[in-house]
């Protein structure tokens, strides 16, 4: 007596239902979680892009202008008190300078919290989805230039006695240029709002297309 080793003994209708059930279980168990995870990752990426764009165009300019204003005011007042108002009580003069210095330090701290912490955090999250993608490599380059400006401002000698106005203005020209470049780059990403595809997907697609073209050429040469 031969033992059944397949499902051939099942009625066709029942066999079809069984296979459909197996396929559904496989999809639910393996395919759906992968698709859902990818969808969550892409949704998070879109939110990060929009959040960075909003940060660069709303809060950051306000923080940057506050630092520029406070630094300029502090240097102007410090120079004025030292050169033209020597008759002012020294205690009062020191108090004014100290208060301006504290206000400037507070502005710098708030600025760095936005520019050197929150912007960097969002850039890292955006890039992490596909670091080798051309668009995101360019975004990292823009961030690098922007970060140089942040460091330069953080190290600015805002208590120096001789204030170099040309260097001060030159720094803000650079700061505006690198901020604009970073903002423009994130604006391009926000217009599309589609995460870059993984490089190996594109490579597989190119390989498939190349192989298919070679096959068609071979068939064309061999004739009907």
C-alpha positions, 0 to 999 in steps of 0.5 A, a space after each residue: 500500500 502506497 502512503 500519500 506524500 502530497 496533498 493530491 488526495 485533497 479535493 481541488 476546492 479544499 486544496 485551494 482554500 488550504 493554500 490560500 490560508 497558508 499564503 495569508 498566514 505567511 503574509 501576515 507573519 512575515 510580509 505585513 510587519 516588514 511593510 508596516 515597519 518600512 511605512 513607520 520609518 518613512 513617516 518618521 523621515 517625512 516628519 523629521 524633514 518637515 521639522 528641520 525645515 520649520 526649525 531652520 526657517 522660524 526658530 533658528 533665525 530668531 535665535 541667531 539674530 538675538 546673538 548678533 544683536 547682543 554681541 554687537 550691543 555688548 561690544 558697542 557699550 563696552 567700547 563706549 564706556 571705556 573710551 568716552 565715559 571714563 567719568 562713570 562710576 567704575 562699580 556701575 560700569 562693571 555692573 553694566 558690562 557684567 549684565 550685558 555679558 550674562 545676557 550674551 552668554 544666555 543668548 549663545 547658550 540658547 542659540 547652540 541648543 538649537 543650532 548645535 543640538 536640535 539641528 544636528 539631531 534632525 540631520 542625523 535622523 534624516 541621513 540615517 535612513 540611507 547615508 549613501 544616498 546622493 541627496 543625503 550625502 549633499 545634506 551632510 556636506 551642507 550641515 558640515 559648513 553650517 556647523 563650522 559657522 556654529 563653532 566659530 560663533 561659539 568661540 567668538 571672543 565677545 569680551 575682547 577690548 578691541 572689537 574688529 567690526 570687519 571680522 564681526 560682519 564677515 562672520 555673519 555673512 558666512 553664517 547667513 550663507 551656510 544657513 541658506 545653503 542648508 535650508 535650501 537643501 532641506 527645502 528640496 527634500 521637503 518638496 519631494 518627501 520621498 526617502 531615497 531608495 537603498 543603493 542595492 535596489 537600484 543596482 539590482 534594477 540596473 543588473 536586471 535591465 542589463 541582463 534583459 537587454 543582453 537576452 533580447 540582443 542574443 535572441 535578435 542575433 539568433 533569429 526566429 
